[in-house]
Amino acid sequence: MIPEKLIKEIAKHEFICGSDEVGLGSWAGPIYICAVIVHKDWVFKGLTDSKKLTPKARENLYSELKYLMHCLTYATAEEIDKNGVGNVWFYLHMKAIQGVLEAHKAKGYKDAPLVIVDGNRGLPGAIALPKADQLIPAVSAASVIAKVTRDHVMREVDGTYNFLP
């Protein structure tokens, strides 16, 4: 459930920027973080947290969602080992959010979107919301785009290293 205070904050903005990551707890591969900007009233049938969708459902949604205004960032396992997962998480979210905000501004929009990040860890200028990937469509879209992109990369890597059975 979206807290009443956040509902009131959303009402003050025309657009929402949602950011989410995938691969944070994985034992192999990169972390991907995506930030998406959509109108506050935007909805998309069947969209929810990427972890709650089947691979086929994610792929079907991705085929449409990839055209949304978004910025996708990632870090390799080596970068994570070198810099620490917390630092990489922070840097990638900031980079993805800044990238999509710049694209939004370049399209002529003057008012900054409300920025919502999935989870309970905050970022400067953003609202942290646990389960935002289930509650906020912009975050759900970011979740799906990041997950499908990472899945494609991991399948490609699997072909090289044969991780999967």
C-alpha positions in Angstrom: 0.0 0.0 0.0 1.3 3.4 -0.9 1.6 5.7 2.2 -0.9 8.6 2.2 2.0 11.1 2.4 3.5 9.7 -0.8 0.1 9.8 -2.6 -0.1 13.5 -1.7 3.5 14.0 -3.0 2.8 12.2 -6.3 -0.3 14.4 -6.8 2.0 17.5 -6.9 4.0 16.1 -9.8 3.2 15.5 -13.5 5.8 12.8 -13.9 7.3 10.0 -11.8 10.8 8.7 -12.2 11.2 5.1 -10.8 14.5 3.3 -10.3 15.2 -0.3 -9.5 18.0 -2.8 -9.6 18.5 -6.4 -10.4 21.4 -8.7 -9.6 22.3 -7.2 -6.3 22.2 -10.5 -4.4 23.4 -12.7 -7.2 26.5 -14.8 -6.9 27.5 -14.2 -10.6 27.2 -11.5 -13.1 26.6 -7.7 -13.2 24.2 -5.5 -11.4 21.8 -3.6 -13.7 19.9 -0.5 -12.6 17.2 1.2 -14.6 15.4 4.5 -14.1 12.2 5.2 -16.0 10.1 8.3 -16.4 6.3 8.1 -17.0 3.3 10.3 -16.5 2.0 10.0 -12.9 -1.3 8.5 -14.3 0.4 6.0 -16.6 -0.5 2.3 -16.1 0.4 -0.8 -18.2 -1.7 -3.9 -18.1 0.0 -6.9 -16.4 3.0 -4.8 -15.1 4.3 -5.5 -11.6 7.6 -6.4 -9.9 9.7 -8.4 -12.4 10.3 -11.1 -9.8 6.6 -11.8 -9.7 6.4 -12.4 -13.5 7.2 -15.4 -15.6 10.1 -15.1 -18.0 7.7 -15.1 -20.9 5.5 -12.4 -19.3 8.6 -10.2 -18.7 9.7 -10.6 -22.3 6.3 -9.7 -23.6 6.2 -6.6 -21.4 9.8 -5.7 -22.2 9.0 -5.6 -25.9 6.8 -2.6 -25.2 8.5 -1.0 -22.1 11.9 -0.7 -23.8 10.5 2.3 -25.7 9.8 4.3 -22.5 12.1 7.1 -21.6 14.7 5.3 -19.5 18.4 5.0 -18.6 20.0 1.7 -17.9 23.4 1.4 -16.1 25.4 -1.6 -14.9 28.5 -2.7 -13.2 30.5 -5.9 -13.7 31.4 -8.3 -10.9 34.9 -7.0 -11.0 33.7 -3.4 -10.4 31.6 -4.6 -7.6 34.5 -6.4 -6.0 36.8 -3.4 -6.4 34.4 -0.7 -5.2 32.0 -2.5 -2.9 28.4 -3.4 -3.6 27.0 -0.5 -1.6 29.1 2.1 -3.4 28.3 0.6 -6.8 24.5 0.5 -5.9 24.6 4.2 -5.0 26.6 5.3 -8.0 24.5 3.3 -10.5 21.2 4.5 -9.2 22.4 8.1 -9.3 23.8 7.7 -12.8 20.6 6.1 -14.1 18.4 8.7 -12.5 20.5 11.6 -13.7 20.6 10.1 -17.2 16.8 9.8 -17.5 16.3 13.2 -15.9 18.6 14.8 -18.5 16.7 13.1 -21.3 13.4 14.3 -19.8 14.7 17.9 -19.7 16.1 17.6 -23.2 12.5 16.8 -24.4 11.5 20.2 -23.1 10.0 19.3 -19.8 10.8 22.0 -17.2 9.3 20.4 -14.0 11.4 17.7 -12.4 9.6 14.4 -11.8 9.2 12.9 -8.4 11.9 10.3 -8.0 11.1 7.0 -6.2 13.6 4.2 -5.6 12.6 0.7 -4.7 13.7 -0.4 -1.2 14.5 1.3 2.1 17.8 2.8 1.2 17.6 6.5 0.3 19.3 8.6 -2.3 19.6 12.4 -2.4 16.5 13.8 -4.0 14.7 10.5 -4.1 12.1 8.8 -1.9 12.9 5.2 -0.9 9.8 3.0 -0.8 9.9 -0.7 0.1 8.0 -2.8 -2.5 7.9 0.2 -4.9 8.4 -2.3 -7.7 4.9 -3.7 -7.0 3.2 -0.3 -6.2 4.6 2.3 -8.5 4.3 1.7 -12.3 7.5 3.6 -13.1 9.5 1.5 -10.7 7.8 -1.7 -12.1 8.8 -0.7 -15.6 12.4 -0.1 -14.5 12.4 -3.5 -12.7 11.3 -5.3 -15.9 13.7 -3.5 -18.2 16.6 -4.1 -15.9 15.7 -7.8 -15.3 15.2 -8.7 -18.9 18.4 -6.9 -20.0 20.3 -8.7 -17.3 18.7 -12.1 -18.2 19.8 -11.6 -21.8 23.3 -10.9 -20.7 23.4 -13.9 -18.4 22.1 -16.3 -21.1 24.9 -15.0 -23.4 27.5 -15.6 -20.6 26.0 -19.0 -19.9 26.7 -19.9 -23.5 30.4 -19.1 -22.9 30.8 -20.6 -19.4 28.0 -23.1 -19.2 26.7 -22.0 -15.8 23.2 -23.3 -16.3 22.2 -27.0 -16.8 
